């Protein structure tokens, strides 16, 4: 068997130095998770390169398992055969670092873990209103799903050129040209023997976890572990946190999705935009009706539990400071949790029947 290539972490000139509280390195994530005492910790998967993928839970306890999966229960006359939890207690999950080169949400999750453990985030800031909101839910944080990709990526891409952003994220072929789009989504896995550097998108075997979503052909332990966790936890909300070169925004609803979920995603596009604007975080206009996202891990997440699943893209550019990135993360979490108290994320009976309310 040919040995798998060994790659060094990507480097890039002119990047902004990280603050001390921007803790996104693999060893920093491991240390913080292992120190958790106020919450619960679960190992979701082990990566191809032997790194642990963690979940941290706060708030209400886990529910008992039902007699069926979401798939079968949603076709019965009783969705409680799957979702056994008190309907007043919802499970909100924030999935960070599926693309390891995108550290913004990982930094946010690490600061939120500190806030829940000590009452202060890693900057020393308090946020009692957010803590009180979380106590009304079962909150699940996955600080970094793609630990292999994170290990090959720097602390930030703030200050990188657009070209370097693409190369560090999506990889470089052996001839020195960027893998880029659409090639980065044409391989499962990326042929590691043909690249100079794989970028931080794929895991240690070259798989883009975000697109490991075909039923019966899951190829990564990370995607399989995440989907099992979503199903076991009966997650009501799954927010996939990514980063891009624009301001923060909720992406289009899924092409294959429940009617009620499409309506919810469009509502949250506007709600998140308005909350970010009120916080002076300079979001772009919401996408609005008409567009749809293709099949990916967001789709599979919804199929695992019947929960509302969507993508939020944070700003990864120098125009937004490190502090603003943390604030953006907090505002997103707060906005979802605040609205979720008045309007359930995914009322399963309505979802299963194809209703919009």
C-alpha positions in Angstrom: 0.0 0.0 0.0 1.3 3.4 -0.9 1.9 5.7 2.0 -0.5 8.6 2.3 1.3 12.0 1.6 2.2 14.1 4.6 1.5 17.8 4.3 2.6 20.8 6.4 0.3 23.6 7.6 -0.4 26.2 4.9 1.4 29.6 5.2 0.4 32.9 3.9 2.0 36.4 4.0 0.4 39.5 5.4 -2.1 37.8 7.6 -3.3 39.7 10.7 -1.9 38.2 13.9 -4.5 36.6 16.1 -5.4 37.9 19.5 -4.7 35.5 22.4 -8.3 34.7 22.8 -8.7 33.5 19.2 -8.0 29.8 20.1 -8.6 27.7 17.0 -5.6 25.3 17.0 -6.2 21.6 17.3 -4.4 21.3 20.7 -6.3 24.3 22.0 -9.7 22.8 21.0 -8.7 19.5 22.6 -7.6 21.2 25.8 -10.7 23.3 26.2 -13.1 20.4 25.6 -11.2 18.1 28.0 -11.6 20.8 30.7 -15.4 21.1 30.4 -17.1 20.5 33.7 -20.4 22.4 33.5 -21.5 20.7 30.3 -21.3 17.2 28.8 -18.7 16.1 26.3 -19.1 13.4 23.6 -16.6 12.1 21.0 -18.5 12.2 17.7 -15.8 10.6 15.5 -12.1 10.0 15.0 -10.6 11.5 11.9 -8.5 9.6 9.3 -5.4 11.1 11.0 -6.4 10.1 14.4 -7.9 13.3 15.8 -11.0 13.5 18.0 -14.1 15.3 16.8 -16.0 16.6 19.9 -19.4 17.8 20.8 -20.1 19.8 23.9 -23.7 20.0 25.4 -25.3 22.5 27.8 -28.7 23.0 29.2 -31.4 20.3 29.4 -30.5 16.6 29.5 -30.7 14.3 26.5 -34.1 12.7 25.7 -34.7 9.0 25.7 -34.7 7.2 22.3 -38.0 6.5 20.6 -39.2 3.4 19.0 -38.3 4.5 15.5 -36.2 6.8 13.4 -37.4 10.1 12.0 -37.8 8.5 8.6 -40.3 5.8 9.7 -42.0 7.9 12.4 -42.7 10.7 10.0 -44.6 8.3 7.9 -46.7 7.1 10.8 -49.5 8.9 12.5 -47.3 9.6 15.5 -44.1 11.5 15.2 -43.5 11.0 18.9 -42.4 7.5 18.0 -39.2 9.3 17.1 -39.2 12.7 19.0 -39.8 11.8 22.6 -38.7 15.1 24.1 -41.0 17.6 25.9 -42.1 19.8 23.0 -41.2 22.9 25.1 -37.5 21.8 25.2 -35.8 22.2 21.9 -32.3 21.0 20.8 -30.2 23.6 19.0 -27.0 22.5 17.4 -24.2 24.7 15.9 -21.8 22.8 13.7 -18.5 24.5 13.2 -15.3 23.8 11.2 -16.6 21.4 8.6 -14.2 23.2 6.4 -11.1 23.3 8.5 -9.7 26.4 6.8 -12.7 28.5 8.1 -11.9 29.2 11.8 -14.4 32.0 12.6 -17.1 29.7 14.0 -14.6 27.6 15.8 -13.3 30.7 17.6 -16.9 31.6 18.4 -17.6 28.2 19.8 -14.5 28.2 21.9 -15.5 31.5 23.4 -19.0 30.3 24.0 -17.7 27.2 25.8 -15.6 29.5 28.1 -18.7 31.7 28.7 -20.7 28.6 29.7 -18.0 27.2 31.9 -16.8 30.4 33.7 -19.3 33.1 33.1 -16.8 35.0 30.8 -15.6 34.3 27.3 -11.9 34.1 26.4 -11.8 37.9 26.1 -13.1 38.3 29.7 -16.5 39.5 28.5 -19.8 38.5 30.2 -23.0 37.8 28.3 -25.6 36.8 30.9 -28.5 37.2 28.5 -27.1 34.5 26.2 -26.4 32.2 29.1 -30.0 32.5 30.2 -31.3 31.8 26.7 -29.1 28.7 26.5 -30.5 27.4 29.8 -33.9 27.1 28.1 -32.6 24.7 25.5 -30.3 21.7 25.0 -27.4 23.4 23.2 -24.9 21.3 21.3 -21.7 22.8 20.0 -19.3 21.0 17.6 -16.3 23.4 17.8 -14.5 21.7 14.8 -15.8 18.8 12.7 -12.8 18.8 10.3 -9.9 18.5 12.7 -7.5 17.2 10.0 -8.3 20.3 7.8 -7.9 22.6 10.8 -4.4 21.1 11.5 -3.4 22.1 8.0 -4.8 25.6 8.2 -3.6 28.8 9.9 -5.2 30.7 12.7 -7.0 33.1 10.3 -7.3 34.2 6.7 -7.7 37.8 7.6 -5.4 39.8 5.3 -5.1 37.0 2.6 -5.6 37.9 -1.0 -8.5 36.3 -2.8 -6.1 34.0 -4.6 -4.4 32.9 -1.4 -7.8 32.4 0.2 -8.8 29.9 -2.5 -5.4 28.1 -2.4 -5.3 27.7 1.3 -9.0 26.7 1.5 -9.4 24.5 -1.6 -5.8 23.3 -2.3 -3.0 23.5 -4.8 -2.3 21.0 -7.6 1.2 19.6 -8.0 1.9 22.0 -10.8 1.2 25.0 -8.5 -2.2 25.9 -9.8 -5.1 26.3 -7.4 -7.6 23.5 -7.2 -10.4 26.0 -6.9 -14.1 25.7 -7.9 -15.5 23.7 -9.5 -12.7 21.1 -9.2 -12.8 21.2 -5.4 -16.3 19.6 -5.7 -15.5 17.1 -8.4 -13.5 14.6 -6.3 -14.5 12.3 -3.5 -11.8 12.0 -2.4 -9.4 14.7 -3.7 -6.4 12.7 -5.1 -3.8 13.5 -2.5 -0.9 12.2 -4.6 -1.7 14.8 -7.2 -1.7 17.9 -4.9 1.1 20.1 -3.5 -1.3 20.9 -0.6 -4.9 19.8 -0.1 -6.2 22.9 1.6 -8.3 23.0 4.7 -11.6 21.9 3.0 -11.0 18.1 2.9 -10.2 15.8 5.8 -7.1 13.7 6.0 -8.3 11.3 3.3 -9.2 14.1 0.9 -13.0 14.1 1.4 -15.0 17.3 1.6 -17.1 16.4 4.6 -19.7 19.0 3.7 -20.6 17.0 0.6 -20.4 13.5 2.2 -24.2 13.2 2.1 -25.3 10.3 -0.1 -27.5 7.8 1.7 -25.8 4.3 1.7 -22.5 5.7 0.6 -21.2 7.9 3.5 -17.4 7.9 3.2 -16.2 9.8 6.3 -16.4 9.0 10.0 -17.0 12.7 10.6 -20.2 13.0 8.5 -21.5 9.6 9.8 -20.8 10.6 13.4 -22.4 14.0 13.0 -25.6 12.6 11.4 -25.8 9.9 14.1 -25.5 12.6 16.8 -28.2 14.7 15.1 -30.5 11.7 15.0 -29.8 10.5 18.5 -30.3 14.0 19.9 -33.5 14.6 18.0 -32.1 18.0 17.0 -34.7 20.7 16.2 -32.2 23.2 14.7 -28.9 22.5 13.0 -26.9 25.5 11.9 -23.9 24.8 9.8 -21.4 27.6 10.4 -19.1 28.5 7.5 -17.0 31.5 6.4 -16.8 33.4 3.2 -15.5 36.7 1.8 -18.6 38.7 2.5 -20.5 39.8 5.5 -22.5 37.3 7.5 -25.6 35.8 5.9 -28.0 32.8 5.9 -27.7 30.9 2.6 -30.6 29.7 0.4 -33.0 27.0 1.7 -32.2 23.4 0.5 -33.4 22.2 -2.9 -34.6 19.0 -1.2 -36.4 20.3 1.8 -39.6 20.4 3.7 -42.0 23.3 2.8 -42.1 24.6 6.4 -38.3 24.6 6.5 -38.1 26.7 3.4 -40.4 29.2 4.9 -38.3 29.2 8.2 -35.0 29.7 6.3 -36.4 32.7 4.4 -37.6 34.2 7.7 -34.2 33.7 9.4 -32.4 35.2 6.4 -34.2 38.5 7.3 -34.1 38.1 11.1 -30.3 37.4 11.1 -29.7 40.2 8.7 -31.7 42.6 10.9 -29.9 41.5 14.1 -26.5 41.9 12.5 -27.4 45.3 11.1 -28.6 46.4 14.5 -25.2 45.3 16.0 -23.4 47.4 13.3 -21.8 44.2 11.8 -22.5 45.3 8.2 -24.3 42.3 6.7 -25.1 42.1 2.9 -28.8 42.1 1.9 -30.6 38.8 2.5 -30.9 36.5 -0.5 -34.7 36.2 -0.3 -37.0 33.8 -2.2 -36.1 32.1 -5.5 -32.8 30.4 -4.9 -32.0 26.9 -3.5 -28.8 25.2 -2.3 -27.8 21.9 -3.6 -27.6 18.5 -1.8 -25.1 18.4 0.9 -24.6 17.7 4.6 -27.3 20.3 5.4 -29.8 18.2 3.5 -28.7 15.0 5.3 -28.9 16.7 8.7 -32.6 17.5 8.2 -33.3 14.0 7.0 -31.6 12.6 10.2 -33.9 14.3 12.7 -36.6 16.3 10.8 -34.9 19.4 12.2 -34.5 22.8 10.6 -31.1 22.7 8.9 -29.4 25.6 7.2 -26.1 27.3 6.6 -24.8 30.6 7.9 -21.7 32.1 6.4 -19.5 34.3 8.6 -17.2 37.0 7.4 -13.6 35.9 7.0 -12.1 39.1 5.6 -10.0 41.8 7.1 -12.9 44.3 6.8 -14.3 42.6 9.9 -12.2 42.5 13.0 -11.6 39.5 15.2 -13.9 41.0 17.9 -16.6 41.5 15.3 -16.3 37.9 14.2 -17.0 36.8 17.8 -19.9 39.2 18.1 -21.3 38.0 14.8 -21.2 34.4 16.2 -23.0 35.5 19.4 -25.6 37.5 17.6 -26.5 34.6 15.3 -26.8 32.1 18.3 -28.9 34.6 20.2 -31.2 35.4 17.3 -32.0 31.8 16.7 -32.6 31.0 20.3 -34.7 34.1 21.0 -37.0 33.5 18.1 -37.1 29.7 18.8 -38.9 30.4 22.1 -41.8 32.0 20.2 -41.8 29.9 17.1 -40.7 26.3 17.2 -37.9 25.6 14.8 -39.4 22.4 13.4 -42.8 21.3 14.7 -42.6 17.7 13.6 -46.3 17.0 12.9 -46.5 20.0 10.5 -43.2 19.1 8.9 -44.2 15.4 8.4 -47.5 16.4 6.8 -45.8 18.9 4.4 -47.6 21.9 5.9 -46.0 25.3 6.1 -47.4 25.9 9.6 
